[in-house]
């Protein structure tokens, strides 16, 4: 997660999913509450998980955000009387296991960072989280959060999360490269593909696409499906449409054709090198969350000078405009030692005074739409979303049951290596969807 490594909500579960190896389902079954409590005390970055007067312990999985939490916490202290005391666990798998069991114990942190969507629903099913409906309603009443985000933080009619941040999936592009070849930000699909043709002809790789690190394999899939039909995307991730349906096939066909034309980086390309390749003029466009602006800045690129950003145009004219969004959340365990402090911090997190500091730290947009991004490129994206009334779509990683997602990510990664295997890939994804949705609806995860 960012500065240096961006937080992706909580990143996908360990890729050892339903296709092999120990699943999260089995791991959690063997991890007891006392073990989790010990792990929370032992893994947290900090001297102690004991409550500190005037502070709320924040358990999270990214130590690089500690400075940002502390800066935002200083503002929170003035606003609500409590600041944030970040305690971090760098191991994603360990962090997820500890949180899911520690919320059942008296050793739960006051606030936990988690992913929205199904990871949050799964955690809420445990019965260990506090309902945050009053805090949500207050934020909506002030205009501090988009009501469109509510489904991603609500389980069984109760709000359990307050958005930690809100990122949008965009194409960052190298402005000097576009200028050199007379290209502009594409407003239509024809312009989008025309740009790729011109770039390829001139020896520049048009697009970064990678499955390095496993999780990025879903990025192009979600983007293409949503730009073909955002309503189909919503039905698909909610288990009401099939991966073998025509729209999914069309998305994979477009993706295959992009590979055939040589428009993509190799599947094992290291995405961390994307900004440097853009700066060198070897790579033109990089599909990623808007949080990538921090890494782009670290590579020495200046917004509106060296790079810009746009949202992928719809494939067909007349299609409803949308944008994939990602939002981590803060949740409050029922048995938090300093429950009042946790509730105060979460209830005031979206206050513009807090979000100004937090957004500047992330170099990204805020979940509070009244707080403009300090980065002009990211702010232009936010204005585009508002101006075009784009439907906000939950990122694929959080949009379906976790065990379904982790298995499908592996299938998509394999497709990137063998991009002609459209039907078999989608058939495998649908078979897994049938199995995992059945488990989820029966109360499993």
C-alpha positions in Angstrom: 0.0 0.0 0.0 1.4 3.4 -0.7 4.0 5.7 -0.4 6.4 3.2 -1.7 3.8 0.4 -1.9 0.2 1.2 -2.3 -2.5 -0.4 -0.1 -5.1 -2.2 -2.2 -7.8 -2.3 0.4 -6.6 -5.6 1.8 -4.9 -7.4 -1.0 -6.4 -10.7 -2.3 -6.1 -13.6 0.0 -3.2 -15.9 -0.3 -3.5 -17.3 -3.9 -3.5 -20.9 -2.5 -7.2 -21.1 -3.0 -9.8 -23.6 -4.0 -7.3 -24.8 -6.7 -4.8 -26.2 -4.2 -3.0 -25.8 -1.0 -4.5 -24.7 2.4 -7.4 -22.5 1.9 -8.3 -19.5 4.1 -11.3 -21.6 5.1 -9.2 -24.4 6.5 -6.6 -22.1 8.1 -9.2 -20.1 10.0 -10.9 -23.3 11.2 -7.7 -24.3 13.0 -6.9 -20.9 14.6 -8.4 -20.3 18.0 -9.2 -17.0 19.7 -6.4 -17.3 22.2 -3.9 -17.9 19.4 -5.1 -14.9 17.6 -4.9 -12.7 20.7 -1.3 -13.7 21.1 -0.6 -13.1 17.4 -2.1 -9.6 17.7 0.2 -8.8 20.6 3.2 -10.4 18.9 2.8 -9.2 15.3 1.7 -5.7 15.8 4.3 -3.1 15.1 4.5 -1.1 18.4 5.4 -1.7 22.0 2.0 -2.8 23.2 -1.6 -3.3 22.3 -2.7 -2.0 25.7 -5.0 1.0 25.5 -3.5 4.5 25.8 -5.6 7.3 27.2 -6.8 9.6 24.4 -5.8 7.3 21.6 -7.5 4.5 19.6 -5.3 1.5 18.6 -5.5 1.0 14.9 -4.5 -2.5 13.7 -3.5 -2.5 10.0 -1.3 -4.2 7.5 0.8 -1.4 6.2 3.5 0.2 8.2 4.3 2.7 5.4 1.0 4.4 6.2 1.9 5.0 9.9 3.0 8.5 9.2 -0.3 9.3 7.5 -2.3 7.8 10.2 -0.4 9.8 12.8 -0.9 13.0 10.9 -4.6 12.4 10.4 -4.8 11.3 14.1 -3.4 14.7 15.2 -6.4 16.3 13.5 -8.8 13.8 14.9 -7.5 14.6 18.4 -8.6 18.2 17.9 -11.9 17.2 16.3 -13.1 14.4 18.6 -10.6 14.0 21.4 -8.9 10.8 20.2 -5.9 10.3 18.0 -4.8 7.1 16.1 -2.1 4.7 17.4 -1.2 2.6 14.4 -0.1 -1.0 15.1 0.9 -2.9 11.9 1.4 -6.5 10.7 3.2 -6.7 7.4 2.1 -10.2 6.5 -1.2 -10.0 4.6 -2.1 -13.6 5.3 -1.3 -13.4 9.0 -3.0 -10.1 9.3 -6.3 -11.4 7.8 -6.2 -14.5 10.0 -5.6 -12.5 13.2 -8.3 -10.0 12.5 -10.9 -12.6 11.7 -10.4 -14.3 15.0 -9.3 -11.5 17.4 -12.6 -9.7 16.8 -14.1 -12.5 18.9 -11.9 -11.8 21.8 -11.2 -9.1 24.4 -7.9 -8.4 22.7 -9.5 -6.9 19.6 -8.0 -3.6 18.4 -10.1 -0.4 18.8 -10.2 0.0 15.0 -9.2 -2.4 12.3 -8.5 -1.7 8.7 -10.2 -4.1 6.2 -11.4 -4.3 2.7 -15.0 -3.3 1.7 -17.4 -5.7 -0.1 -17.3 -9.4 0.5 -14.2 -9.4 2.8 -16.2 -7.1 5.1 -19.3 -9.1 4.8 -17.4 -12.2 5.7 -16.0 -10.5 8.8 -19.4 -9.1 9.7 -20.8 -12.6 9.7 -18.7 -13.4 12.7 -20.9 -11.1 14.8 -17.9 -9.4 16.2 -18.3 -5.9 14.6 -20.1 -2.8 15.7 -22.9 -1.4 13.5 -21.9 2.0 12.2 -25.2 3.1 10.7 -25.4 6.4 12.7 -21.9 7.4 11.7 -22.7 6.6 8.0 -26.0 8.5 8.1 -24.2 11.5 9.6 -21.6 11.5 6.9 -24.2 11.2 4.2 -26.1 14.1 5.7 -23.1 16.3 5.6 -22.3 15.2 2.0 -19.1 13.6 3.2 -19.5 10.3 1.4 -21.3 9.0 -1.8 -24.4 7.0 -1.0 -23.3 4.8 -4.0 -20.7 3.3 -1.7 -23.2 2.0 0.9 -23.7 -1.5 -0.6 -20.0 -2.2 -0.3 -20.0 -1.4 3.5 -23.4 -3.0 4.4 -24.1 -6.6 5.3 -27.6 -7.9 6.1 -29.0 -4.3 6.3 -26.3 -3.0 8.7 -23.4 -0.7 7.9 -20.1 -2.1 9.3 -17.5 0.0 7.6 -16.6 3.6 7.1 -14.5 4.2 3.9 -10.8 4.6 4.6 -10.1 6.0 1.1 -11.6 5.9 -2.4 -9.4 5.2 -5.4 -10.5 5.0 -9.1 -9.1 2.7 -11.8 -7.6 4.9 -14.5 -5.1 4.8 -17.3 -2.1 6.8 -16.4 -0.3 7.9 -19.6 3.0 9.5 -20.5 2.2 13.0 -21.8 5.5 13.6 -23.6 4.9 10.3 -25.5 1.4 11.3 -26.4 2.6 14.8 -27.5 5.4 13.3 -29.6 3.0 11.3 -31.7 0.1 13.8 -31.8 -2.2 11.8 -29.5 -4.8 13.0 -27.0 -6.7 11.5 -24.2 -9.3 9.2 -25.9 -12.9 10.1 -25.5 -14.1 7.1 -27.6 -13.1 3.5 -28.1 -11.9 4.2 -31.7 -9.6 6.9 -30.3 -8.4 4.5 -27.6 -7.4 1.8 -30.1 -6.1 4.3 -32.6 -3.6 5.6 -30.0 -2.5 2.0 -29.4 -1.9 1.4 -33.1 0.2 4.6 -33.5 2.3 3.8 -30.4 3.0 0.2 -31.4 3.9 1.4 -34.9 6.5 3.7 -33.4 8.1 1.1 -31.1 6.3 2.1 -27.8 4.4 -0.5 -25.8 0.9 0.9 -25.5 -0.3 -0.9 -22.3 1.0 -2.4 -19.1 -0.7 -5.6 -18.2 0.8 -8.0 -15.6 0.0 -10.9 -13.4 3.3 -10.4 -11.5 2.3 -10.5 -7.8 -0.8 -12.5 -8.8 -3.5 -10.0 -7.9 -3.2 -7.6 -10.9 -4.4 -10.3 -13.2 -8.0 -9.1 -12.6 -7.5 -5.5 -13.7 -8.0 -5.8 -17.4 -10.9 -8.2 -17.0 -12.9 -6.0 -14.7 -12.1 -2.9 -16.9 -13.2 -4.5 -20.2 -16.3 -6.1 -18.8 -17.4 -2.9 -17.1 -16.8 -0.8 -20.2 -18.9 -3.2 -22.3 -21.8 -3.3 -19.8 -21.6 -2.0 -16.2 -24.9 -3.6 -15.3 -23.7 -7.0 -16.5 -20.5 -6.5 -14.4 -22.7 -5.9 -11.4 -24.8 -9.0 -12.1 -21.7 -11.1 -12.7 -20.0 -10.3 -9.5 -23.2 -10.8 -7.6 -23.7 -14.3 -9.0 -26.6 -13.3 -11.2 -24.9 -13.7 -14.5 -22.4 -16.2 -15.9 -18.8 -16.0 -16.8 -19.7 -17.9 -19.9 -22.2 -15.3 -21.1 -21.6 -13.3 -24.3 -20.4 -10.1 -22.6 -17.6 -11.9 -20.7 -16.6 -13.7 -23.9 -16.5 -10.4 -25.8 -14.3 -8.9 -23.1 -11.8 -11.8 -23.2 -11.8 -11.6 -27.0 -10.8 -8.0 -27.0 -8.1 -8.8 -24.4 -6.8 -11.6 -26.6 -6.7 -9.4 -29.6 -4.7 -6.8 -27.8 -2.1 -9.5 -27.0 -2.2 -10.6 -30.6 -1.4 -7.1 -31.8 1.5 -6.8 -29.4 -0.1 -4.0 -27.4 0.7 -5.5 -24.0 3.7 -5.9 -21.8 4.7 -9.5 -21.0 2.6 -11.2 -18.3 5.6 -11.3 -15.9 6.4 -7.6 -16.3 7.1 -6.1 -12.9 4.4 -3.4 -12.4 6.7 -1.6 -10.0 8.8 -0.6 -13.1 5.8 0.9 -14.9 6.4 4.5 -13.8 10.1 4.3 -14.8 9.2 2.8 -18.2 6.7 5.7 -18.7 9.4 8.2 -17.9 11.8 6.6 -20.3 9.2 6.7 -23.1 9.1 3.0 -23.5 5.6 2.5 -22.1 2.7 4.7 -22.8 -0.2 3.7 -20.6 -0.6 2.0 -17.2 -4.0 0.7 -16.0 -4.0 0.9 -12.2 -5.8 2.4 -9.2 -5.4 6.2 -8.7 -3.2 5.4 -5.7 -0.4 4.7 -8.2 0.1 8.5 -8.4 2.4 8.2 -5.3 4.7 5.7 -7.1 4.7 7.8 -10.2 5.7 10.9 -8.2 8.5 8.8 -6.6 9.8 8.1 -10.1 10.2 11.8 -10.7 7.2 12.4 -13.0 5.2 15.6 -12.5 1.4 15.7 -12.8 0.0 17.5 -15.8 3.6 17.8 -17.2 4.9 14.2 -17.4 1.7 12.3 -17.0 -2.0 12.5 -17.1 -4.9 10.1 -16.5 -8.2 9.1 -18.1 -10.9 6.6 -17.6 -11.2 3.9 -20.3 -13.9 4.9 -22.8 -16.9 2.5 -23.3 -16.4 -0.1 -26.0 -19.8 0.7 -27.6 -21.3 4.2 -27.9 -24.4 4.7 -25.7 -23.1 2.4 -22.9 -23.6 3.8 -19.4 -20.5 5.4 -18.1 -18.9 3.8 -15.0 -15.6 3.6 -13.1 -14.2 0.8 -11.0 -13.6 2.1 -7.4 -11.6 0.7 -4.5 -12.3 1.6 -0.9 -10.8 0.1 2.2 -12.7 0.6 5.4 -12.3 1.2 9.1 -14.4 -1.2 11.3 -14.8 -1.2 15.1 -14.9 -4.6 17.0 -17.7 -4.9 19.5 -15.2 -6.0 22.2 -12.6 -3.3 21.5 -10.9 -2.3 24.8 -11.4 1.4 24.0 -14.7 1.1 22.1 -15.6 4.7 22.7 -12.3 5.9 21.2 -12.7 3.6 18.2 -16.2 4.9 17.6 -15.2 8.5 17.9 -12.3 8.1 15.4 -14.4 6.2 12.8 -17.3 8.6 13.2 -15.1 11.6 12.5 -12.8 10.0 9.9 -14.6 11.6 6.9 -14.5 15.1 8.4 -13.0 17.4 5.7 -10.3 18.6 8.1 -9.1 15.0 8.6 -9.5 14.1 5.0 -7.4 17.1 3.7 -4.4 15.8 5.6 -5.0 12.1 4.7 -5.6 12.7 1.0 -2.5 14.8 0.7 -0.5 12.0 2.4 -1.9 9.4 -0.1 -1.6 11.7 -3.1 -5.0 10.3 -4.1 -8.6 11.2 -3.9 -10.6 11.2 -0.7 -13.7 9.1 0.1 -15.2 12.5 0.9 -16.3 14.1 -2.4 -16.1 17.6 -0.9 -12.3 17.3 -0.5 -10.5 18.0 -3.8 -7.4 15.9 -4.5 -4.2 17.9 -4.2 -2.9 16.2 -7.3 -4.4 18.0 -10.3 -4.4 14.8 -12.4 -6.4 12.9 -9.8 -8.7 15.9 -9.2 -9.5 16.0 -13.0 -10.5 12.3 -12.8 -12.8 13.1 -9.9 -14.3 15.9 -11.8 -14.9 13.6 -14.8 -16.7 11.1 -12.5 -18.9 13.9 -11.1 -19.5 15.6 -14.5 -20.4 12.4 -16.3 -22.4 10.9 -13.3 -20.4 7.7 -13.6 -21.7 4.7 -11.8 -19.3 3.6 -9.1 -18.5 -0.1 -9.4 -16.9 -2.2 -6.7 -13.4 -3.5 -7.6 -13.4 -7.1 -8.6 -11.3 -8.2 -5.7 -13.9 -7.1 -3.2 -17.0 -7.7 -5.3 -17.6 -11.5 -4.7 -16.8 -14.1 -2.1 -13.1 -14.2 -1.4 -12.5 -17.8 -2.3 -14.2 -17.3 -5.6 -12.0 -14.3 -6.4 -8.7 -15.8 -5.4 -9.3 -18.8 -7.7 -10.5 -16.8 -10.6 -7.5 -14.5 -10.3 -5.3 -17.5 -10.9 -7.4 -18.4 -14.0 -7.0 -14.9 -15.3 -3.3 -15.0 -14.7 -3.0 -18.2 -16.7 -5.1 -16.7 -19.5 -2.5 -13.8 -19.7 0.1 -16.5 -20.5 -2.1 -18.4 -22.9 -4.5 -15.7 -24.2 -6.2 -17.9 -26.8 -7.9 -20.0 -24.1 -11.0 -18.0 -23.7 -13.7 -20.6 -23.4 -11.8 -22.9 -21.1 -10.8 -20.0 -18.8 -14.4 -18.7 -18.5 -15.8 -22.2 -18.0 -13.3 -22.8 -15.1 -14.3 -19.4 -13.6 -18.0 -20.3 -13.9 -17.6 -23.7 -12.4 -15.8 -22.1 -9.4 -18.6 -19.5 -9.2 -21.3 -22.1 -9.0 -19.4 -23.9 -6.2 -18.4 -20.9 -4.2 -21.7 -19.1 -4.4 -23.4 -22.2 -3.1 -21.0 -22.3 -0.1 -21.5 -18.5 0.5 -25.3 -18.7 0.5 -25.2 -21.6 3.0 -23.2 -19.4 5.4 -19.7 -20.3 4.4 -16.9 -18.0 3.2 
